[in-house]
Structure formats: C-alpha cells, structure tokens
Amino acid sequence: MAGLPVVLLILTVRSDFSQFFKVIRQPKAVSLLLASALLILGNWLTFIYSVVNARVSEASLGYYINPLVSVALGSFFLGEKLRPLQWFAVSIAMGGVLYLTWVEGTLPWISLVLAISFALYGLIRKRVEASAEVGLAIEMTILFFPMLILQIYLAQGGNTVFLNSDDMTLGLIFGGFVTVVPLWLFSRAARKLRLTTVGLMQYLAPTAQLMVAIFYIGEEVGTKWITLSLIALAISIYSMDSIRASRSETLDC
C-alpha cells in the first residue's frame, strides 16, 4: 500500500500519466500486468512467511535458484541464445546452487515459489508494452484495494501494528520506498537487457545479503563459501564474455 504513492510520485516527476491512461485502455497489457502483480504479491507474501517462521535460509536458497529459472525462461521463451562460455558460466552457477541445496538437505516449497514467481515476473514484464514506471504503477494500483481490504480485516481483529505503533508505522511507510525503488529499477533492467543477463546478475543480491550477514551481523557461513565462490566465478565468466562480444560487435560496425 505504501508503495503506490512512491510510484505515483515517479510518474509525476517523469510526466508519464498520459502513458498510464493509454496502457490501462489496452486489455492485453492490463491482463499481463494483472498476472505480474499476482506473481509479485505471491513472492512478497512467501518471503514474509519465511521471515516470520524463521525459514530465511529457504528463502535465500530460492533467490539463488531464481536466476537459473530466468536464464531458462529467456532461452526457451524469448529465443535468447547463450554462447558456449555463457553456458559454462550457467553450469558453474547451477553447480553452486545444487551444492547449496545438498548442504541444506532438501529443496523446500518456499525456495521454489520464490524462484519461479520472480522469474516469471521478469518474463512477463519484458513482454509488456509499457515503461517500467507505468507498468509498476498499474501493478500497484491493482494490488492497492486487495491490500486495503486485508489491512482493514487485520485491524478489526487486532492483528496489525500499522497505526498502532508510531515507530512501526513510520517503518512500514518508509518500507514502501525501499520496496518500490529496487522493483522499479529491476523492471527497467528487464526491458533493456537480455533476460538471461538479468537472471545471472540477480546473483548479486543474495550474495550481497550473505556479505552483510557475515561482516555486519556476524553469522557463520561455513561451507556456503563454496557456493559463493562458484557463483562469483560464474558471474565473472558471463560478464567477461558479454563484454568481449559487445566489443566485437562494435568493431564490426
């Protein structure tokens, strides 16, 4: 709910309201954005569930698996061909994920839901003929009323801290900004870059989270260093191959 004002502010600054009204008159675009809104809602609720129930490791595993799903979707649905070195990078990353899965013991449903829902979200957003800002604004508008009804229901049952605690209310309002801006930037990246590239770059987020856990919070990593090293190697190989290919295309032109 708190994210909608942030998106509307972005539209105001960019003067994109005319495009917003143009897109909402297109049934196909609205249908796709409805699907993407439901996917991101499911992703958020699953992540919150994992945090509340102390199953954050399963959520972390899901975000490590997610880029592999994005790479697969980009290859099968968008015809994005991978060069041999890129396939090698993906294989290394997959090996790291499989090792992490083995260390954790099982591949739980939380990991699968988070990985598949966000990868499908990226695929749909890439196919929607709307800017990142407009698409996100329509998604937030679609989700606003269901979330408002849920908030009223929770408030009536005394199961919400919103407006009952000044600190928590301020934190939740600020959380709208924290949530929307990265999602907005992701949507822009998904439209401008190959989905396979977006997918592999998403390893940076869980890796950064792991670094914060190690060096700021002080958590023990143990054997996860092996997965971290493999994923870092995969990203390096993929990036260097992409840069080399880009330079070759520039010289050919």
QUISUL-V902911 format. One record per pair of residues at least 4 apart in sequence whose C-alpha atoms are under 6 Angstrom apart, sorted by the first residue. I is the first residue (numbers start at 1). GAP is how many residues later the second one is. Records with the same first field share a line. If there is no record, write none. Layout:
BEGIN
I: GAP / GAP
END
This chain:
BEGIN
1: 143
2: 171 / 174
3: 173 / 177
4: 136
7: 130
11: 4 / 5
20: 114
24: 6
29: 99
30: 4
33: 4 / 106
36: 85
37: 102
39: 78
43: 71
50: 4 / 5 / 6
51: 4 / 5
58: 53
59: 52
61: 50
62: 49 / 50 / 52 / 53
63: 52
65: 50
66: 49
67: 132 / 133 / 135
69: 50
70: 49 / 129
71: 125 / 128
73: 4
74: 4 / 6 / 121 / 122
75: 4 / 5 / 6
82: 4
86: 152
89: 145 / 148 / 149
92: 142
93: 138 / 141
96: 131 / 134
112: 4
113: 4
126: 64 / 65
130: 5
131: 4
132: 55 / 56
140: 4
154: 5 / 6
155: 4 / 5
161: 4
162: 7
163: 6
165: 4
171: 4
175: 4
180: 4
189: 4
195: 4
204: 4
211: 4
212: 4
213: 4 / 5 / 6
214: 4 / 5
235: 4
END
